Amino acid sequence: LGTAWHQDNAYFKLSDGKKGTAMWTAVHDATVDNGTLHVMAGKDREVLSHERDLTSDHLISCKDSLKEQDAVALEVPAGGVVFFNCNVPHCTKANITDNPRAAVAYHFVSMDVARDSLFSLPEEDNGCFWSTTTEGAVYST
């Protein structure tokens, strides 16, 4: 299946997506055949239009703003890491091998560009919520 083309800043809505960093770590060797990470170089100047895509595990996609032939496949050995800013369009492709391919993604955000609003979490119904402050994310009750 893979992950549809998207920019992380379509979710985070940072005032400057270049001040947010994604860290994509390959758990298994990530190759073109098993669906490694693909990026679009030079497309990180702005947040692209994202449309609802119910066929994607991310439920949105910016594929209509991109040319697939401009994609760069990044083959990453197990334990290898790729860093990119939150405006970089990226995706993974379908694994057409019999071997697993997993990765872990973490995101790091400068608090001076984080949106100043509540994050929508199920705990809101219990009077608890996450919010951002100059010290970082805070869980309140």
NORUR-V671478 format. One record per residue. N is the residue number from 0. SS is DSSP state (H for helix, E for strand, C for the rest). OMEGA is omega in whole degrees, 0 to 359 (999 if undefined). D_CENTER is the distance of its C-alpha to the mean C-alpha in Angstrom with 1 decimal. Layout:
# NORUR-V671478
n: <N,N>
ss: <SS,SS>
omega: <OMEGA,OMEGA>
d_center: <D_CENTER,D_CENTER>
This chain:
# NORUR-V671478
n: <0,1,2,3,4,5,6,7,8,9,10,11,12,13,14,15,16,17,18,19,20,21,22,23,24,25,26,27,28,29,30,31,32,33,34,35,36,37,38,39,40,41,42,43,44,45,46,47,48,49,50,51,52,53,54,55,56,57,58,59,60,61,62,63,64,65,66,67,68,69,70,71,72,73,74,75,76,77,78,79,80,81,82,83,84,85,86,87,88,89,90,91,92,93,94,95,96,97,98,99,100,101,102,103,104,105,106,107,108,109,110,111,112,113,114,115,116,117,118,119,120,121,122,123,124,125,126,127,128,129,130,131,132,133,134,135,136,137,138,139,140>
ss: <C,C,E,E,E,E,C,C,H,H,H,H,C,C,C,C,H,H,H,E,E,E,E,E,E,E,C,C,C,E,C,C,C,C,C,C,E,E,E,C,C,C,C,C,C,C,C,C,C,C,E,E,C,C,C,C,C,C,C,E,E,C,H,H,H,C,C,H,H,H,C,E,E,E,C,E,C,C,C,C,E,E,E,E,E,C,C,C,C,E,E,E,C,C,C,C,C,C,C,C,C,C,E,E,E,E,E,E,E,C,C,C,C,C,C,C,C,C,E,C,C,H,H,H,H,H,C,C,E,E,E,E,E,C,C,E,E,E,E,E,C>
omega: <183,180,183,174,178,171,180,181,172,177,186,180,177,178,174,183,178,177,171,184,173,175,183,184,179,175,174,172,181,183,177,182,180,168,184,177,174,179,174,180,176,181,185,182,183,174,181,176,177,181,176,179,184,177,183,175,177,178,172,179,174,185,181,179,188,172,184,182,178,182,176,177,181,177,189,178,177,182,178,185,173,175,174,182,188,176,182,175,181,177,166,182,179,175,182,177,175,183,179,171,179,176,177,179,173,180,180,187,173,184,179,177,180,180,182,180,179,171,182,179,180,182,181,181,180,181,179,179,173,173,179,176,177,179,181,180,183,176,184,175,999>
d_center: <16.1,12.8,9.5,10.1,9.3,6.9,5.8,3.9,7.6,8.8,8.3,9.3,11.9,12.9,16.2,15.0,11.3,12.8,13.7,10.4,9.2,6.6,9.0,8.8,12.3,14.3,16.6,18.7,19.5,16.8,18.8,18.8,21.0,18.8,15.6,13.9,10.8,11.6,10.9,12.9,14.9,16.5,14.4,12.8,15.8,14.8,12.4,13.5,15.0,13.0,15.5,15.9,15.5,17.1,17.0,13.2,11.9,9.3,12.5,11.5,11.3,12.2,14.2,17.4,16.6,16.2,18.7,17.8,20.5,18.6,15.8,16.0,15.7,15.1,17.4,16.8,19.6,19.3,18.5,17.1,14.1,11.9,10.9,9.4,9.2,6.8,8.9,8.6,8.3,7.3,8.3,10.6,14.2,16.8,18.6,22.2,23.8,25.5,23.5,20.5,17.1,14.8,12.0,10.7,7.6,8.6,7.9,11.0,12.3,15.7,17.8,19.6,16.7,15.4,16.8,20.1,19.9,19.8,16.7,17.7,18.5,21.4,23.4,24.2,26.9,28.6,28.7,26.0,22.7,20.1,20.4,19.5,22.4,23.2,23.4,19.9,18.8,22.0,23.0,26.1,28.8>
